[in-house]
Amino acid sequence: MFITDIKYYRYETPLKKPFKTALRTVEVIESIYVFIETNYEDVIGVGEAVPTYVITGDTKGGIEAAIDEVFKPLLINRPLTKDLLDEIHQVIVGNTSAKAAIDIALYDLLAQEAELPLYQYIKHNPGNKSLETCYTVSLNDADEMVEDGLRYVEDGFNHLKIKVGKDDVSTDLNRLQALRSSLPSEVILSADANQAWDEKGARHALKHFDEADLNIESIEQPVGRYEYKVLGALSQAFKIPLMVDEGLFSIHDAERLVEVGATNIWNIKLMKTGGIHQALKIHDIAKGEAIPCMVGCMMETHVSVTAALHFSLAAEQVNRVDFDAPLMVVERQVEGGITYEGAKVTVSEGTGLGIDRESLYKKVSS
């Protein structure tokens, strides 16, 4: 099988309501869908990139330029082999979202060629076909966050991730206390600061979160991307486990985090790692250190989140996922792939990603 062409299309998917974090407010998911064509007319690989420039540095134009100027010359007229998965990471620095879209589409092709669902192609005969996702409560006033939280619990979600960090610590505490007192006691609450604080601010916030005894399951990325030593120190200093998200893009990051002891929980995202191939290498480091992992997503749609679920099902250290973004959209873009039943997320049994590639192509290219 040979690669004959690579096409991509921008597509905007409105959200039901704005999604707010300490870093940004999102009203529309801006996807770039990638289609890798082959000399077999009915065999096409599909991927998705999203321009989350405040986290990955990737923009729509940058993603498209990487495809046109780097990946097309590298891949077109090449035979489909697993070696390409390493080459796409070596040929350009950064550009992790563009890499992720190409990586996902290549994995989709490889699994189709093997006539297997992607999770079985990655790891033959894995266990579960489904996992449970948390749901994120975005930053608003306490009353609105409680209203959102109650609705998500009613919809079947048992774990809520609460965005914090945009305002002062007392405001965040009020929000968390309001949620904890309003929700059933068995509902798991975690918090996500999205790099909001410096070390002093993080210590101040975590001290108050600890003392409030709100039964917070974890606090995600309280400080900046490269604050490895601070992440390690905070991981050891407080009762609430620290989850690393924006601090974990690469194998180098994983090795540094192990070095400094930031090993409570890791959040792996394909848009950060550049796709499944590198995510598996990071997962192997986590496995060697017995580090539990979450697999999360940016504001992405069903295509790349389907790929993330396939990866999660094949990765032994993954015991939780955060795949709520597709539930926030007004309209689903594609048939097949990831399905939702309350908090339960499941993949279809089609080959590769298991999605209807033809209907997606028609929709986004029209």
C-alpha positions, 0 to 999 in steps of 0.5 A: 500500500502506497500513500498517494495524497494528503488532504486537509480541511478546516471545520468549526464546531460550535459548543453548546456553551462557552468553555472557560479555563484559567488560560482561555475561553472557547466557543467553537472547536476549530479542527483541521481534519486530515485525510491520507489517501492510498493507491487503494481507493477505498482505504483512507486514513483520517486524523484531526489537529486542533490549534491550541496555541496557548498550550501547544503553540500550534495555530491553524496556519502553522498546522497547514504549513507543516502538512504542505511543506513537511509532511506531504513531501515526506510521505507522498509516494511512500509505502505504508510502514510503521517506520513512518511514525518515527520519521514524522517526529524526526523531520520537524521540531515541535508542531505536535498537533500537526504531527498528531493528525498525521500520526493518527491517520497513519495508525488508522491506515495501518490498522485497516491494513491489518483488518483490526480495530486500532486498539487491537492493532496497538496491543493484541487481545487487550482487556476492556473495550470501554472506560469511564470519562470525567466531565469538566466544569468550566470557570463561572460563578459558584452558582452556575458551576453548581448548576452545571455540576448537578446536571452532569451528575444527573447525566451519569458522570461520577467524576467532575474536574473543576477548573480553578486558578483564574481568580483568588484562592478564596473564590476557588475555595468557595466554588469547590465548597459549594460543589462539594456541599451540593453534590452527592458525597460519592462524586469524585472532584478533582481540580485543574489550574492550567498553570495558573500560579507561580511556586508561591501562589501554588503553595498558598493555594494547595495549603488552603485546599489541603486544610479545607478537607474537600476530598479533592482527588487531584490538582492538575498542573498548578505551575508552568510548563517547564517548572519540573523541580517545582512540580516535583517539590509540590508533589511531595509536599501536600496531601492532594496528589498532583497531576502533570498535564502541560508539563508532559509533552515528550519523552524528555519531559517524562524522564525529567519528571521521574528525576524530580519525583513528579510522579503522582499522576500523568495526563497524556494527550495526543495533541501534546505528544504528537500522536499515539506513537510517542504517547506509547513511549511516554506510557512505557516510562510511566509503566516502568515507574508504576505511575498511574495515567489519565488520557485527556484531550484538548477541545477536540472532536470525535475523530482525535478523541476516538484515537485517544480512546483506542490508545487508552484501551491499549495502555496498561497504566491508564486508569482514567480518561477525560474525553468530555469535549465531544459531548460539549458540541452542538452537532456530532461530525462523524458516525462511528468511533467513540460512543457515550453512554453516560460516563461510559465511553466505548469504541466501535468494532470497525477496522482502524478508528472505526469511523465513517470516513466517507461521510466525514469527508463529504461533510468537511469538504463541502 
